[in-house]
Amino acid sequence: MKVDYNQAYNIFRWHLIFFFPSFIRMLKSLENLLQKQRLFALFENSTCFRLDGVRKALIKMKNSTLKIFVVIILLIAFPIVSFCAAISICTWNLKDFGKSKSCAEIAFIANVLKDYDVVAIQEVVAGYGGAQAVARLVDALDTKGSKWDYTISDPTSSSAYKTERYAYIWKKNKATRKGRAWLEKKYNIEIDREPYYITLSAEGKEITLVNFHAITKSKQPETEVKYLKFLPGSYPNQTLIFVGDFNLPQSHSVFNPLKGMGYEPLLLNQKTSLRQKCINNDCLASEYDNMFFIRKKCKVTRCGIIPFYNRNTDFHEARLISDHVPVFAEIEIM
């Protein structure tokens, strides 16, 4: 049964106001105490009520009576806040991810990804070995402390040379899949490797990831990226987050229609593909990988790239794992 946290919150708050008006008058006298307990800090720079943060703060409090008062006062005193869900997302083009990846490489990838809740993967080999490599990665991740689930797309409808699969993997205790994942069919002719969608639920909030790998730079990826602007209209009731390898910088004019709809790039002026070799410790080449999200629906608390090649003493060996770095975001879903 799906719980409407906002509705439950409002019912509880108004019942408290009606039956316990004296608690309102206690707010002033408790303010200094609350400040000392640092509970007000939970709401700084945030527009949502973070249950995990409140829980951790209350655990540190020794006085049981004070805990009860604090919870009640916070519910009454912050009528404008809403519940949200925190989740971390990572996207990674894993370069011919299939049977060629050794056990050592799979273990390395698992160590890079283990701290994130949801991972979107591009360039899973369409033929034998691709789906098996994803299963091997999930098996490796299962040994890292959390249990994972995954889904793999059918091969994209592009030519045999360009076709590939997408994959999503996620921690079972952090997200739940809603329905089946699916490949975009409306624009599968215009887009060589049509996007792969999944709707996930986290703490009662839902997002739909749109996993996309554009054609290479030499083939003019803007000719198919331009169709992404039509996708929000196809799914007006879903919170879309575009993730993947666009083979274009976010500054390209082809993204302007998406930006006009309120979508913002996660990274600005951040290179994500690897050079053939590092030049004066500069190992990154182009701004290709990114995420696009609507800020009023998703608040980013932390983001960046994972320079995994720094964990490997041999840059050539790092490039065998991937010629792209992972991109990550920690977000609050409104």
C-alpha positions as CSV (number, residue, x, y, z in Angstrom):
1,M,0.0,0.0,0.0
2,K,1.4,3.4,-1.0
3,V,1.6,5.9,1.8
4,D,0.8,9.5,1.1
5,Y,3.3,11.1,3.5
6,N,2.2,14.7,2.8
7,Q,-1.4,13.9,3.4
8,A,-0.6,12.0,6.7
9,Y,1.7,14.9,7.7
10,N,-1.1,17.5,7.2
11,I,-3.7,15.5,9.0
12,F,-1.4,14.9,12.0
13,R,-0.3,18.6,12.1
14,W,-3.8,20.0,12.1
15,H,-5.0,17.6,14.7
16,L,-2.2,18.7,16.9
17,I,-3.0,22.3,16.4
18,F,-6.7,21.7,17.2
19,F,-6.2,19.5,20.3
20,F,-3.0,20.9,21.7
21,P,-2.8,24.6,21.1
22,S,-0.6,24.9,24.2
23,F,2.3,23.4,22.2
24,I,2.3,26.5,20.0
25,R,3.1,28.7,23.0
26,M,5.9,26.4,24.0
27,L,7.7,27.1,20.7
28,K,9.5,30.2,22.0
29,S,10.7,28.6,25.2
30,L,12.0,25.6,23.3
31,E,13.7,27.6,20.5
32,N,17.1,28.0,22.3
33,L,17.1,24.3,23.3
34,L,16.3,23.2,19.7
35,Q,19.2,25.4,18.5
36,K,21.5,23.7,20.9
37,Q,20.5,20.3,19.7
38,R,21.2,21.5,16.1
39,L,17.8,20.3,14.8
40,F,17.0,23.6,13.0
41,A,20.1,23.0,10.9
42,L,18.3,20.1,9.3
43,F,16.1,22.6,7.4
44,E,18.8,25.0,6.3
45,N,19.4,25.0,2.5
46,S,16.5,22.5,2.1
47,T,12.9,22.8,1.1
48,C,11.9,19.3,2.3
49,F,11.5,17.4,5.5
50,R,14.4,14.9,5.5
51,L,13.3,12.0,7.7
52,D,16.7,10.3,7.7
53,G,18.3,13.5,9.1
54,V,15.7,13.9,11.8
55,R,16.1,10.3,12.8
56,K,19.9,10.5,13.1
57,A,19.6,13.7,15.2
58,L,17.0,12.3,17.5
59,I,19.1,9.2,18.1
60,K,21.8,11.5,19.5
61,M,19.4,13.1,21.9
62,K,19.4,11.5,25.4
63,N,16.2,13.0,26.8
64,S,13.1,10.9,25.7
65,T,10.6,13.6,26.7
66,L,12.5,16.2,24.7
67,K,12.5,13.9,21.7
68,I,8.7,13.8,21.8
69,F,8.4,17.6,22.1
70,V,10.9,18.2,19.3
71,V,9.0,16.0,16.9
72,I,5.7,17.6,17.7
73,I,7.0,21.1,17.5
74,L,8.8,20.5,14.2
75,L,5.6,19.1,12.7
76,I,3.6,22.2,13.8
77,A,6.2,24.8,13.2
78,F,7.2,24.0,9.6
79,P,3.9,24.0,7.7
80,I,5.6,24.9,4.4
81,V,7.9,22.0,4.1
82,S,7.1,18.7,2.3
83,F,8.5,15.2,2.5
84,C,11.2,14.3,0.1
85,A,13.4,11.3,-0.8
86,A,17.2,11.4,-1.0
87,I,18.8,9.1,-3.6
88,S,22.2,9.0,-5.4
89,I,22.4,8.3,-9.1
90,C,25.4,7.4,-11.2
91,T,25.7,7.1,-15.0
92,W,28.6,5.4,-16.8
93,N,29.4,4.5,-20.4
94,L,31.3,1.3,-19.8
95,K,32.8,0.8,-23.2
96,D,31.9,-2.5,-24.8
97,F,30.7,-3.9,-21.5
98,G,30.6,-7.7,-22.2
99,K,32.6,-10.9,-22.0
100,S,35.9,-9.0,-22.6
101,K,35.7,-7.6,-19.1
102,S,37.9,-9.7,-16.8
103,C,36.9,-10.7,-13.2
104,A,39.4,-8.2,-11.9
105,E,37.9,-5.4,-14.1
106,I,34.3,-6.3,-12.9
107,A,35.5,-6.2,-9.3
108,F,37.2,-2.8,-9.9
109,I,33.9,-1.4,-11.4
110,A,31.9,-2.7,-8.5
111,N,34.2,-0.9,-6.1
112,V,33.7,2.3,-8.0
113,L,29.9,2.0,-8.0
114,K,29.1,0.4,-4.6
115,D,28.4,3.7,-2.8
116,Y,25.6,4.8,-5.2
117,D,21.9,3.8,-5.0
118,V,21.1,3.7,-8.8
119,V,23.4,3.2,-11.7
120,A,22.6,3.7,-15.4
121,I,24.9,2.0,-17.8
122,Q,25.5,2.6,-21.5
123,E,27.4,0.4,-24.1
124,V,26.3,-3.0,-22.8
125,V,27.2,-5.4,-25.6
126,A,24.1,-6.5,-27.6
127,G,25.3,-10.0,-28.3
128,Y,26.4,-12.8,-26.1
129,G,28.3,-11.6,-23.0
130,G,26.6,-8.3,-22.5
131,A,23.7,-9.3,-20.2
132,Q,26.0,-11.8,-18.5
133,A,28.5,-9.0,-17.7
134,V,25.7,-7.0,-16.0
135,A,24.8,-10.1,-13.9
136,R,28.5,-10.6,-13.0
137,L,28.7,-6.9,-11.9
138,V,25.5,-7.3,-9.7
139,D,27.0,-10.5,-8.2
140,A,30.1,-8.5,-7.3
141,L,28.1,-5.6,-5.9
142,D,26.1,-8.0,-3.7
143,T,29.3,-8.8,-1.8
144,K,29.8,-5.1,-0.9
145,G,27.2,-4.9,1.9
146,S,23.9,-4.2,0.0
147,K,21.7,-6.4,-2.2
148,W,21.1,-5.1,-5.8
149,D,18.6,-5.6,-8.5
150,Y,18.9,-4.9,-12.2
151,T,17.2,-4.8,-15.6
152,I,18.7,-4.9,-19.1
153,S,17.2,-3.6,-22.3
154,D,16.6,-5.5,-25.5
155,P,19.1,-4.5,-28.2
156,T,18.4,-1.1,-29.6
157,S,16.8,-0.9,-33.0
158,S,19.9,0.6,-34.8
159,S,22.1,-1.2,-37.3
160,A,24.1,-4.3,-36.2
161,Y,27.2,-2.2,-36.0
162,K,25.7,0.4,-33.6
163,T,23.2,-1.6,-31.7
164,E,23.8,-2.1,-28.0
165,R,21.9,-2.6,-24.7
166,Y,21.3,-0.4,-21.7
167,A,21.2,-1.5,-18.1
168,Y,20.0,-0.2,-14.7
169,I,21.2,-1.5,-11.4
170,W,19.9,-0.4,-8.0
171,K,20.1,-1.1,-4.3
172,K,17.0,-3.0,-3.2
173,N,16.8,-1.1,0.1
174,K,17.0,2.3,-1.6
175,A,14.6,2.0,-4.6
176,T,11.9,-0.1,-6.1
177,R,11.1,-0.5,-9.8
178,K,7.5,0.6,-10.8
179,G,6.4,-1.6,-13.7
180,R,8.7,-2.6,-16.5
181,A,11.6,-0.7,-17.9
182,W,11.1,0.1,-21.6
183,L,12.8,1.3,-24.8
184,E,11.5,4.5,-26.5
185,K,9.5,3.4,-29.5
186,K,8.0,6.6,-30.9
187,Y,11.4,7.9,-32.0
188,N,13.3,4.7,-32.6
189,I,13.7,5.5,-36.3
190,E,15.1,9.0,-35.7
191,I,17.3,7.9,-32.8
192,D,19.8,5.1,-33.5
193,R,20.0,3.9,-29.9
194,E,16.6,4.8,-28.6
195,P,16.5,5.8,-24.9
196,Y,15.8,3.3,-22.1
197,Y,13.4,4.3,-19.3
198,I,12.8,3.1,-15.8
199,T,10.5,4.4,-13.1
200,L,11.8,4.0,-9.6
201,S,10.2,4.7,-6.3
202,A,12.2,5.9,-3.3
203,E,10.5,6.7,0.0
204,G,7.2,7.3,-1.7
205,K,8.6,9.6,-4.4
206,E,9.0,8.5,-8.0
207,I,11.4,9.5,-10.8
208,T,11.8,8.2,-14.3
209,L,15.3,7.9,-15.7
210,V,15.9,8.3,-19.4
211,N,19.2,6.5,-20.3
212,F,20.6,7.6,-23.6
213,H,23.7,7.1,-25.7
214,A,23.9,9.4,-28.7
215,I,25.7,8.6,-31.9
216,T,29.4,9.6,-32.1
217,K,30.5,13.2,-32.5
218,S,31.6,12.6,-36.2
219,K,28.0,11.5,-37.0
220,Q,26.4,14.7,-35.7
221,P,24.6,13.6,-32.5
222,E,22.6,16.8,-32.5
223,T,20.5,15.4,-35.3
224,E,19.0,12.9,-32.8
225,V,19.5,14.7,-29.5
226,K,17.0,17.2,-30.9
227,Y,14.2,14.6,-30.4
228,L,14.7,14.5,-26.6
229,K,12.7,17.8,-26.4
230,F,9.5,15.8,-27.3
231,L,9.9,13.2,-24.5
232,P,8.6,15.3,-21.6
233,G,5.4,15.9,-23.5
234,S,5.0,12.1,-24.0
235,Y,5.3,11.5,-20.2
236,P,3.7,14.7,-18.6
237,N,3.0,13.0,-15.3
238,Q,6.4,11.7,-14.7
239,T,9.6,13.3,-13.3
240,L,12.1,12.7,-16.1
241,I,15.8,12.8,-15.5
242,F,17.9,12.4,-18.7
243,V,21.2,10.6,-18.1
244,G,24.0,9.2,-20.3
245,D,26.5,10.0,-23.0
246,F,25.2,12.7,-25.3
247,N,28.5,13.1,-27.2
248,L,27.9,16.8,-27.0
249,P,28.6,19.5,-24.4
250,Q,25.6,20.9,-22.5
251,S,26.3,24.3,-24.0
252,H,25.3,23.1,-27.5
253,S,22.2,24.9,-28.8
254,V,20.4,21.6,-29.3
255,F,19.7,21.5,-25.6
256,N,18.1,24.9,-25.5
257,P,14.5,23.5,-26.0
258,L,15.0,21.2,-22.9
259,K,16.4,24.1,-20.9
260,G,13.4,26.2,-22.0
261,M,11.2,23.6,-20.3
262,G,13.1,24.0,-17.1
263,Y,15.7,21.2,-17.5
264,E,19.1,22.1,-16.2
265,P,22.4,20.3,-16.9
266,L,24.0,18.7,-13.8
267,L,27.6,19.5,-14.9
268,L,28.9,22.7,-16.5
269,N,32.1,22.8,-18.4
270,Q,33.1,19.4,-17.1
271,K,35.0,17.0,-19.4
272,T,34.1,13.4,-19.0
273,S,35.8,11.4,-21.8
274,L,39.4,10.2,-21.5
275,R,42.3,11.2,-23.7
276,Q,44.4,8.5,-25.4
277,K,47.1,9.6,-22.9
278,C,47.4,12.2,-20.2
279,I,49.1,15.5,-21.0
280,N,50.6,17.2,-18.0
281,N,48.2,15.3,-15.7
282,D,45.3,16.4,-17.9
283,C,43.5,13.1,-18.7
284,L,40.1,14.3,-19.8
285,A,39.1,15.2,-23.4
286,S,35.5,16.2,-24.0
287,E,32.2,17.2,-22.3
288,Y,30.0,14.3,-23.3
289,D,28.3,12.7,-20.2
290,N,25.8,14.5,-18.1
291,M,22.3,14.6,-16.6
292,F,19.4,16.9,-17.2
293,F,16.8,17.5,-14.5
294,I,14.1,19.9,-13.5
295,R,15.3,21.8,-10.4
296,K,11.8,22.4,-9.0
297,K,11.3,18.7,-8.8
298,C,14.8,17.6,-7.9
299,K,17.3,19.3,-5.7
300,V,20.9,18.4,-6.2
301,T,22.9,18.3,-3.0
302,R,26.2,17.0,-4.4
303,C,27.5,16.0,-7.9
304,G,30.6,15.5,-9.9
305,I,32.7,13.0,-11.8
306,I,34.5,9.9,-10.5
307,P,38.1,10.0,-11.8
308,F,38.5,6.3,-11.5
309,Y,41.7,6.3,-13.5
310,N,43.4,7.7,-10.5
311,R,42.8,4.4,-8.7
312,N,44.8,2.6,-11.3
313,T,48.5,3.2,-11.7
314,D,48.4,2.3,-15.4
315,F,46.3,4.8,-17.5
316,H,46.2,2.3,-20.4
317,E,44.6,-0.3,-18.1
318,A,42.1,2.3,-17.0
319,R,41.0,2.9,-20.6
320,L,40.3,-0.8,-21.0
321,I,37.6,-0.4,-18.3
322,S,36.1,2.7,-20.0
323,D,37.0,5.7,-22.0
324,H,34.5,7.8,-20.0
325,V,34.4,8.7,-16.3
326,P,31.2,8.1,-14.3
327,V,29.0,11.1,-13.5
328,F,27.1,11.1,-10.2
329,A,24.4,13.2,-8.4
330,E,22.9,13.1,-5.0
331,I,19.4,14.5,-5.2
332,E,16.3,15.1,-3.1
333,I,13.1,14.2,-5.0
334,M,10.4,16.8,-4.1
